[in-house]
Amino acid sequence: MPRVIATSDLHLGACWSDMSRKAKEKRLGDLLKNLDRIVDYAIEQEADVLVIAGDIFHKKGITELIRQEFAKRIRKARHHGVHVVLVAGNHDRVTPGLIPEGADSRVSRIGAYGVTVKGEGLIIAGGSIQVDLIDCKDGEKLGVVAVPYFPQEFLEEKTKDPAEYVNSVFRTRIKEVVQDLRKRGADHVVLVTHGSVEAAITETERKLGDVVDYCLSLESLRSSGADLVIIGHVHKPQEWKNYGVWYPGSIERLDFGEINDQKSFIDAVLRRTGREVKRIPLECRPMFHAELFHKDYGSVDEILRDLREIYGESLKDSLLRVRVRTNLRTSQVRRAIEEEFSPLYVLVERVKEVRQYKAEPVPRPKIEREHLKKCLKDRYPTYEDEIIEEAVNRAIRLAREVESD
C-alpha cells in the first residue's frame, strides 16, 4: 500500500512588491512553515513518496537563501527514506528539452532549480518527462510519471493547436508509459503534472505567470491509465474523484482572491482495491478584506473607527485589503492603518463614487437548467454527470451575478 504525500504551488519568494523587508521575511517564513509541516508529516507517516507538483519558486531571480532553505527540506525528506518527485511549473522558468521523451531517472541534482541534493531517490521533471519505478516500504512497486509544464514557446513550435497536442500526449504517449510501467511490475502508478484542467475553478486575482494556458481535459488525464493524478497550477484546492484527479492547491493564500480557501495537502494510500485520499489542513496567516462603501470617508479617524468596530484587535500581523470610498490619499490611509493595527501588510484601494446614468434595462435571456445540461451533454458526451452538473451550476451562478449588476 504505497503512501503518497502531495502538494504544489509553494511559490517560495512570493510577496507583494511594496512589502517591507521585515514583512517579506515573515512571508517567506509562512511558506517555509507550511512546507515543514508537509515534510514532517510525510516522515511521521513513513510515506513512500513526497510529490511537489510545480511552481516551487515564484520567480526566476530567487535568492540563494531561498534555494538553500528549500534544498534543506528535500534533504531531510530523503534522509528519512522518503522519495521526492519535483515537477517544473510555469513559474519555475525551466528551458524546455525534449517533450515528451521519457527516461528512467534517479538523479542527485535539482538542475532545474540550481540546488544540489546528495543521494538517490529524487525524481525531477524539469524540461522533460521523467519515469521511475520505486520500491515501496511494504514491498510493492510504485510507478511515477512526472510531466513538467509545457511552455508556450515550445508548443508554438510544435503545433497550431496546443490544447489538442497536449491532450493527445496524455491520451497516447503517457498512456504507453503507464502501460510499460505496469509491464515492468508496477502495482500502482502516479501521474504528476502542472497545468490547467478545463473544469477547474480559479479564484486567484494575481496573474500567475506570463503564459497562455492550454487546458487539459479530465478524460485525457483519466485515459492515461494512472491510479492517481496530482496536478499543480490552480491554487484553489479541488478534485474530481471519479477521474482520480486532485489539485492540492497552494500552501498559503497568495492573494486576496484566495481569502476563503482552506489550504491543505494530499495524503493518498493506494490499495489494490482502490485509493484512499484525504486532505490535511494547513494553517495560514489571517487574511481580511474590508469594503467601506456605505459613505464618503472624510478623515482617517472615521476609517480607523469602522475597522476597529468590524475587526477589533484581529488585524495585528494579518494581511489586509481595504477598499474605501474616500478622496484621501491611499498612502495616508495605509500609514494610519499600519500605525493603529500593525498588520503585516495592508493594501488600500480607493473607490470613487460612480455616476449613475439612466438607461433602459437590457433584457437578458433566462438560462434553463435542463436545456443547458442537454447542450453540454451533447457537446461533451464522455463527461460524467457530476462534471456537467458542476458546469451548469457555475454558469447559472455567473448569470445571476451579471443580472444583479
Secondary structure, 3 states (H helix, E strand, C coil): CCEEEEECCCCECCCCCCCCHHHHHHHHHHHHHHHHHHHHHHHHCCCCEEEECCCCECCCCCCHHHHHHHHHHHHHHHHCCCEEEEECCHHHCCCCCCCCCCCECCECEECCCCEECCCCCEEEECCCCEEEEEECCCCCEEEEEEECCCCHHHHHHHCCCHHHHHHHHHHHHHHHHHHHHHHCCCCEEEEEEECEECCCCCCCCCCCCCCCCCEECHHHHHHCCCCEEEEECCCCCEEEHHHCEEECCCCCCCCHHHCCCCCEEEEEEEECCEEEEEEEECCCCCEEEEEEEEEEECCHHHHHHHHHHHHCCCCCCCEEEEEEEECCCHHHHHHHHHHHHCCCEEEEEECCCCCCCCCCCCCCCCCCHHHHHHHHHHHCCCCCHHHHHHHHHHHHHHHHHHHHC
